[in-house]
Amino acid sequence: MFVNQPNQQQLPINTYPKWKYVLIIIVLALAFLYAAPNIFGEDPAVQLSGLRDTKITQSQLEQIEQAWEEKGVEPISVKPSSIGEEGVQKVIARFSKPADQLKAREAASDVLNPTLENQNYVTALNLAPATPQWLADIGGAPMKLGLDLRGGIHFLMQVDMEQALKRQQDQLRRDFIDTLTDQEPSIRGRVEPIENGMLLSFRNQEDAERAYKALYQDHANRIELSLEEKGGRPVIRGTLNKQKLQEIRDNAIEQNRLILSTRVNSLGVAEPLIQRQGADRIVVQLPGVQDSALAKQILGATASLEFRLVNHEGDVVAARNGRVPSDSKLFDSEYGPILVYNDVEVSGDHLTNATATFDPQTNEPIVSVRLDSEGGSKMSRTTAENVNNQLAMILKESRPIFDIKDGKRVLVGSKLEERLISAPNINGPFGSRFQITGRFTQAETQDLARKLRSGALIAPTFIVEERTIGATLGEENIEKGVTSVIIGFALVLAFMLLYYKLFGLVANVALSLNLVLIVCVMSLMGATLTLPGIAGIVLTVGMAVDANVLIFERIREELRAGTRPAQAIDKGYAQALSTIADANITTAIAAIILFAIGTGPVKGFAITLFIGILTSMFTAIFVSRGVVNLMYGGRTVKKLSI
């Protein structure tokens, strides 16, 4: 016995289920919502921030607001970060015009940094988005603008890899000595530096073999060892392997990049770009910053502080005649020549803050220093074990050496300068807080404190290229870029409307929504819009039209072949889909490759191109099909306006 099963209900041709229409409406509503912040513009603002752990107190905020009132400057809003017991780290004040912004910064600087020796705060000019608070609360934010659109400063910085390798070589020497002295019984030998490693000499073969075994056990993961004979004596040649050398170079770039990021934060830059370029260079872009002198002072500082013990057992007279002990170095000081051990007791890596101030007893300019907990422990142990000795404070600065090659300024090396700034007597143990004294001027203490609190770089980093882009040029670039988009967009709209009539109008609606989606996605991603990025948007407009052209021409072919209008629409969208997908996938792959291997402007172009591909497929296939379905779906169609 056979029972007829009822046919499942199917939607009429060219009709979407309701959930698809709802989904399209939700996506487009969110697109308009999160693209909206870009129409509100930006307010001139002043960003007040403390260096390192310095806070802005409530009393200082009240003084600043009073100073603004006296100057006739009224802020639109003053928004501090979360207020704690000690104060706030950052405050952003908005103003209605640039003239008020300049007056406000001057007044705030007078309150926060009243004297030369008290410069613990940064007052930076900035542009703050004027997005309504309710929209900002749900994550709405405008697109970031690149340096070429906003104006600012571009630095290309080169890392001195020779100094980075030398630093690791010094560490390798200490590690080798520790390994040999930890043996039972300890192994005696001579350690001298060679290229990318150390050469160890021993008195007999037995010591050499024991040393080889110990070194291999402790350091086989980073060095290549060979047991040889030199001058009739056994030697071990230990050199850093290729993997470790590459790791040192990568670490020098990455650590310096992070430290430069910390320095840039003290400038109050809202959207800096700090990224690696090539094997040994770092690009720093500071949108909105026009004071290149201050930026170079902060970024170009390469000073680091080392605390070493004074060698009282060495012969200073012999050292002055050239016979300096191998474990020490001779320095000139205000009290005469001093021998200082090479071993570093505490490095500047542990320094958390340095402030220029005055000695309350002598009223002399000094630098007050604070170390982190690890540095404080090391300092406490060193000073406890060396009471009545002297603790030398060595300031190390690298000076770049440039040469002109093929008309370009090229870094060829650097000169490391070590200067003894103080060698006070250790009267008793001290830890994480102490003072650097010396015959300083106010300007010298301020300069020293600024360099020290900027952070010690892993390797010297020098500015090899500098470009300043004015805000006026940035506005001109924006105007030209927007004009190019409008002209291209208008021409495409006119062509589609004239050539494809009502279907051209549908394509124009989809194209307009595509631009809104691009702006929305870039705003949500926090992507930076650059001038090449605008070119990517213009290209996307043309590519989005290609999809509609393929669909509409396919519909025309079906109509010429005698297919009914409703079926022609259905076949046109269905059969053109694979061609559209293939074309966009290959372009998307090209955009991904450009983003992966490109830098700067190329990345900006690749980002907008990739986003545009995704949004254009959505609008050209789903949105335009939805509009066409609303017009022609579910009813008899005799003629199409195409």
PEFEN-V832126 format. One record per backbone hydrogen bond with DSSP energy under -1.0 kcal/mol. NH is the residue of the N-H (numbers start at 0). CO is the residue of the C=O. E is the energy in kcal/mol with one decimal. If there is no record, write none. Layout:
nh:NH co:CO e:E
nh:NH co:CO e:E
This chain:
nh:19 co:16 e:-1.2
nh:20 co:16 e:-1.2
nh:21 co:17 e:-2.4
nh:22 co:18 e:-2.3
nh:23 co:19 e:-2.4
nh:24 co:20 e:-2.5
nh:25 co:21 e:-2.4
nh:26 co:22 e:-2.6
nh:27 co:23 e:-2.5
nh:28 co:24 e:-2.4
nh:29 co:25 e:-2.4
nh:30 co:26 e:-2.1
nh:31 co:27 e:-2.3
nh:32 co:28 e:-2.1
nh:33 co:29 e:-2.7
nh:34 co:30 e:-1.3
nh:35 co:31 e:-1.1
nh:37 co:34 e:-1.5
nh:38 co:35 e:-2.5
nh:42 co:127 e:-3.3
nh:44 co:125 e:-3.0
nh:45 co:92 e:-2.3
nh:46 co:123 e:-3.0
nh:47 co:90 e:-3.1
nh:48 co:121 e:-2.1
nh:49 co:88 e:-1.7
nh:50 co:119 e:-2.6
nh:53 co:50 e:-2.2
nh:55 co:87 e:-3.8
nh:60 co:56 e:-2.0
nh:61 co:57 e:-2.1
nh:62 co:58 e:-2.1
nh:63 co:59 e:-2.4
nh:64 co:60 e:-2.4
nh:65 co:61 e:-2.0
nh:66 co:62 e:-2.3
nh:67 co:63 e:-2.3
nh:68 co:64 e:-2.0
nh:69 co:65 e:-2.1
nh:70 co:66 e:-1.5
nh:71 co:68 e:-1.1
nh:72 co:67 e:-2.9
nh:75 co:93 e:-2.6
nh:78 co:91 e:-3.0
nh:80 co:89 e:-2.5
nh:83 co:86 e:-1.9
nh:87 co:55 e:-2.5
nh:90 co:47 e:-2.6
nh:91 co:78 e:-2.1
nh:92 co:45 e:-2.3
nh:93 co:76 e:-2.6
nh:94 co:43 e:-2.8
nh:100 co:96 e:-1.5
nh:101 co:97 e:-2.2
nh:102 co:98 e:-1.9
nh:103 co:99 e:-2.4
nh:104 co:100 e:-2.1
nh:105 co:101 e:-2.0
nh:106 co:102 e:-2.2
nh:107 co:103 e:-2.6
nh:108 co:104 e:-2.5
nh:109 co:105 e:-1.8
nh:110 co:106 e:-1.3
nh:111 co:107 e:-2.8
nh:112 co:108 e:-2.7
nh:117 co:114 e:-1.0
nh:121 co:48 e:-3.0
nh:123 co:46 e:-2.6
nh:125 co:44 e:-2.8
nh:127 co:42 e:-2.6
nh:129 co:40 e:-2.4
nh:135 co:131 e:-2.3
nh:136 co:132 e:-2.4
nh:138 co:135 e:-1.7
nh:139 co:134 e:-2.5
nh:143 co:526 e:-1.3
nh:145 co:528 e:-3.1
nh:148 co:145 e:-1.2
nh:149 co:145 e:-2.1
nh:150 co:146 e:-2.2
nh:151 co:468 e:-3.1
nh:152 co:285 e:-1.5
nh:153 co:466 e:-3.4
nh:154 co:283 e:-3.1
nh:155 co:464 e:-2.4
nh:156 co:281 e:-3.1
nh:157 co:461 e:-2.9
nh:158 co:279 e:-3.0
nh:159 co:459 e:-3.3
nh:160 co:158 e:-1.3
nh:163 co:159 e:-1.4
nh:164 co:160 e:-2.6
nh:165 co:161 e:-2.2
nh:166 co:162 e:-2.2
nh:167 co:163 e:-1.7
nh:168 co:164 e:-2.2
nh:169 co:165 e:-2.4
nh:170 co:166 e:-1.7
nh:171 co:167 e:-2.3
nh:172 co:168 e:-2.1
nh:173 co:169 e:-1.9
nh:174 co:170 e:-2.3
nh:175 co:171 e:-2.4
nh:176 co:172 e:-2.2
nh:177 co:173 e:-2.4
nh:178 co:174 e:-2.2
nh:179 co:175 e:-2.3
nh:180 co:176 e:-2.4
nh:181 co:177 e:-1.4
nh:186 co:179 e:-2.1
nh:189 co:200 e:-2.3
nh:191 co:198 e:-2.2
nh:193 co:196 e:-2.3
nh:196 co:193 e:-1.9
nh:197 co:237 e:-2.8
nh:198 co:191 e:-3.1
nh:199 co:235 e:-2.7
nh:200 co:189 e:-2.5
nh:201 co:233 e:-2.1
nh:207 co:203 e:-1.6
nh:208 co:204 e:-2.5
nh:209 co:205 e:-2.3
nh:210 co:206 e:-2.6
nh:211 co:207 e:-2.5
nh:212 co:208 e:-2.1
nh:213 co:209 e:-2.3
nh:214 co:210 e:-3.0
nh:215 co:211 e:-2.3
nh:216 co:212 e:-1.9
nh:217 co:213 e:-1.9
nh:218 co:214 e:-2.8
nh:219 co:215 e:-1.2
nh:221 co:218 e:-1.7
nh:222 co:218 e:-1.6
nh:223 co:238 e:-3.3
nh:225 co:236 e:-1.2
nh:227 co:234 e:-3.0
nh:229 co:232 e:-3.0
nh:232 co:229 e:-1.4
nh:234 co:227 e:-2.5
nh:235 co:199 e:-2.6
nh:236 co:225 e:-2.7
nh:237 co:197 e:-2.8
nh:238 co:223 e:-2.1
nh:239 co:195 e:-3.0
nh:240 co:221 e:-2.2
nh:244 co:240 e:-2.5
nh:245 co:241 e:-2.4
nh:246 co:242 e:-2.0
nh:247 co:243 e:-2.4
nh:248 co:244 e:-2.1
nh:249 co:245 e:-2.8
nh:250 co:246 e:-2.6
nh:251 co:247 e:-2.3
nh:252 co:248 e:-2.0
nh:253 co:249 e:-2.7
nh:254 co:250 e:-3.0
nh:255 co:251 e:-1.8
nh:256 co:252 e:-2.2
nh:257 co:253 e:-2.2
nh:258 co:254 e:-2.3
nh:259 co:255 e:-2.7
nh:260 co:256 e:-1.8
nh:261 co:257 e:-1.7
nh:262 co:258 e:-2.0
nh:263 co:259 e:-2.5
nh:264 co:260 e:-1.8
nh:266 co:263 e:-1.7
nh:267 co:264 e:-1.2
nh:272 co:284 e:-2.5
nh:274 co:282 e:-2.0
nh:276 co:280 e:-3.1
nh:281 co:156 e:-3.0
nh:282 co:274 e:-3.2
nh:283 co:154 e:-2.8
nh:284 co:272 e:-3.0
nh:285 co:152 e:-3.0
nh:287 co:150 e:-3.2
nh:288 co:285 e:-1.6
nh:291 co:289 e:-1.5
nh:294 co:290 e:-1.8
nh:295 co:291 e:-2.6
nh:296 co:292 e:-1.9
nh:297 co:293 e:-2.1
nh:298 co:294 e:-2.9
nh:299 co:295 e:-2.4
nh:303 co:395 e:-1.8
nh:305 co:393 e:-2.2
nh:306 co:345 e:-2.5
nh:307 co:391 e:-2.6
nh:309 co:389 e:-2.0
nh:310 co:338 e:-2.5
nh:311 co:309 e:-1.0
nh:318 co:314 e:-2.1
nh:319 co:315 e:-2.3
nh:321 co:318 e:-1.7
nh:322 co:317 e:-2.5
nh:323 co:321 e:-1.2
nh:327 co:324 e:-1.7
nh:328 co:339 e:-2.3
nh:330 co:337 e:-2.8
nh:335 co:332 e:-1.5
nh:337 co:330 e:-2.9
nh:339 co:328 e:-2.7
nh:340 co:308 e:-2.5
nh:341 co:326 e:-2.6
nh:344 co:306 e:-2.5
nh:345 co:306 e:-1.2
nh:347 co:304 e:-1.3
nh:349 co:346 e:-1.4
nh:350 co:347 e:-1.6
nh:351 co:369 e:-2.8
nh:352 co:369 e:-1.5
nh:354 co:367 e:-2.6
nh:356 co:365 e:-2.6
nh:358 co:363 e:-2.6
nh:362 co:358 e:-2.7
nh:365 co:356 e:-2.5
nh:366 co:435 e:-2.0
nh:367 co:354 e:-3.2
nh:368 co:433 e:-2.9
nh:369 co:352 e:-2.4
nh:370 co:431 e:-2.7
nh:371 co:349 e:-2.6
nh:375 co:371 e:-2.9
nh:376 co:372 e:-2.0
nh:377 co:373 e:-2.1
nh:378 co:374 e:-2.6
nh:379 co:375 e:-2.5
nh:380 co:376 e:-2.3
nh:381 co:377 e:-2.5
nh:382 co:378 e:-2.7
nh:383 co:379 e:-1.9
nh:384 co:380 e:-1.6
nh:387 co:425 e:-3.8
nh:388 co:385 e:-1.9
nh:390 co:423 e:-2.3
nh:391 co:307 e:-2.9
nh:392 co:421 e:-3.0
nh:393 co:305 e:-3.0
nh:394 co:418 e:-3.0
nh:395 co:303 e:-2.9
nh:396 co:416 e:-2.7
nh:398 co:414 e:-2.7
nh:400 co:412 e:-2.6
nh:402 co:409 e:-2.5
nh:404 co:407 e:-2.6
nh:407 co:404 e:-1.9
nh:409 co:402 e:-3.2
nh:411 co:400 e:-2.6
nh:412 co:400 e:-1.1
nh:414 co:398 e:-2.8
nh:416 co:396 e:-3.2
nh:418 co:394 e:-2.4
nh:420 co:392 e:-2.4
nh:425 co:388 e:-3.4
nh:426 co:424 e:-1.2
nh:433 co:368 e:-1.9
nh:435 co:366 e:-3.2
nh:439 co:437 e:-2.2
nh:444 co:440 e:-2.2
nh:445 co:441 e:-2.1
nh:446 co:442 e:-2.3
nh:447 co:443 e:-2.6
nh:448 co:444 e:-2.6
nh:449 co:445 e:-2.1
nh:450 co:446 e:-2.1
nh:451 co:447 e:-2.3
nh:452 co:448 e:-2.4
nh:454 co:451 e:-1.3
nh:461 co:157 e:-2.6
nh:463 co:155 e:-2.9
nh:464 co:155 e:-1.3
nh:466 co:153 e:-2.5
nh:468 co:151 e:-3.3
nh:473 co:469 e:-1.9
nh:474 co:470 e:-2.4
nh:475 co:471 e:-2.1
nh:476 co:472 e:-2.4
nh:477 co:473 e:-2.2
nh:478 co:474 e:-2.5
nh:479 co:475 e:-2.6
nh:480 co:476 e:-2.7
nh:481 co:477 e:-3.0
nh:482 co:478 e:-2.3
nh:483 co:479 e:-2.4
nh:484 co:480 e:-2.0
nh:485 co:481 e:-2.7
nh:486 co:482 e:-2.8
nh:487 co:483 e:-2.4
nh:488 co:484 e:-2.8
nh:489 co:485 e:-2.9
nh:490 co:486 e:-2.4
nh:491 co:487 e:-2.0
nh:492 co:488 e:-2.5
nh:493 co:489 e:-2.5
nh:494 co:490 e:-2.4
nh:495 co:491 e:-2.7
nh:496 co:492 e:-2.4
nh:497 co:493 e:-2.3
nh:498 co:494 e:-2.7
nh:499 co:495 e:-2.3
nh:502 co:499 e:-1.3
nh:502 co:640 e:-1.7
nh:504 co:500 e:-1.7
nh:505 co:501 e:-1.8
nh:506 co:502 e:-2.3
nh:507 co:503 e:-2.2
nh:508 co:504 e:-2.1
nh:509 co:505 e:-2.3
nh:510 co:506 e:-2.5
nh:511 co:507 e:-2.4
nh:512 co:508 e:-2.3
nh:513 co:509 e:-1.8
nh:514 co:510 e:-1.6
nh:515 co:511 e:-1.6
nh:516 co:512 e:-2.3
nh:517 co:513 e:-2.3
nh:518 co:514 e:-2.2
nh:519 co:515 e:-2.4
nh:520 co:516 e:-2.9
nh:521 co:517 e:-2.4
nh:522 co:518 e:-2.0
nh:523 co:519 e:-2.4
nh:524 co:520 e:-2.4
nh:526 co:521 e:-1.6
nh:528 co:143 e:-3.6
nh:533 co:529 e:-1.8
nh:534 co:530 e:-1.5
nh:535 co:531 e:-1.9
nh:536 co:532 e:-1.7
nh:537 co:533 e:-2.3
nh:538 co:534 e:-2.3
nh:539 co:535 e:-2.1
nh:540 co:536 e:-2.1
nh:541 co:537 e:-1.5
nh:542 co:538 e:-2.2
nh:543 co:539 e:-2.9
nh:544 co:540 e:-1.5
nh:545 co:541 e:-1.5
nh:546 co:542 e:-1.3
nh:547 co:543 e:-1.2
nh:548 co:544 e:-2.9
nh:549 co:545 e:-2.5
nh:550 co:546 e:-2.0
nh:551 co:547 e:-3.0
nh:552 co:548 e:-2.8
nh:553 co:549 e:-1.7
nh:554 co:550 e:-2.1
nh:555 co:551 e:-2.3
nh:556 co:552 e:-2.1
nh:557 co:553 e:-2.0
nh:558 co:554 e:-2.2
nh:559 co:555 e:-2.5
nh:560 co:556 e:-1.6
nh:561 co:558 e:-1.5
nh:562 co:557 e:-2.5
nh:567 co:563 e:-2.8
nh:568 co:564 e:-2.2
nh:569 co:565 e:-1.9
nh:570 co:566 e:-2.9
nh:571 co:567 e:-2.5
nh:572 co:568 e:-2.1
nh:573 co:569 e:-2.2
nh:574 co:570 e:-3.0
nh:575 co:571 e:-1.3
nh:579 co:575 e:-2.4
nh:580 co:576 e:-2.6
nh:581 co:577 e:-2.4
nh:582 co:578 e:-2.2
nh:583 co:579 e:-2.3
nh:584 co:580 e:-2.5
nh:585 co:581 e:-2.0
nh:586 co:582 e:-1.6
nh:587 co:583 e:-2.5
nh:588 co:584 e:-2.3
nh:589 co:585 e:-1.8
nh:590 co:586 e:-2.2
nh:591 co:587 e:-2.3
nh:592 co:588 e:-2.2
nh:593 co:589 e:-2.4
nh:594 co:590 e:-2.2
nh:595 co:591 e:-2.2
nh:596 co:592 e:-2.4
nh:597 co:593 e:-1.9
nh:601 co:598 e:-1.8
nh:603 co:599 e:-1.8
nh:604 co:600 e:-2.2
nh:605 co:601 e:-2.4
nh:606 co:602 e:-2.6
nh:607 co:603 e:-1.7
nh:608 co:604 e:-2.1
nh:609 co:605 e:-2.5
nh:610 co:606 e:-2.5
nh:611 co:607 e:-2.5
nh:612 co:608 e:-1.9
nh:613 co:609 e:-1.8
nh:614 co:610 e:-2.4
nh:615 co:611 e:-2.4
nh:616 co:612 e:-1.8
nh:617 co:613 e:-1.6
nh:618 co:614 e:-2.5
nh:619 co:615 e:-2.9
nh:620 co:616 e:-1.8
nh:621 co:617 e:-1.5
nh:622 co:617 e:-1.8
nh:623 co:618 e:-2.5
nh:625 co:621 e:-2.2
nh:626 co:622 e:-2.3
nh:627 co:623 e:-2.5
nh:628 co:624 e:-2.6
nh:629 co:625 e:-1.8
nh:630 co:626 e:-1.5
nh:631 co:627 e:-2.8
nh:632 co:628 e:-2.3
nh:633 co:12 e:-1.4
nh:641 co:639 e:-1.4
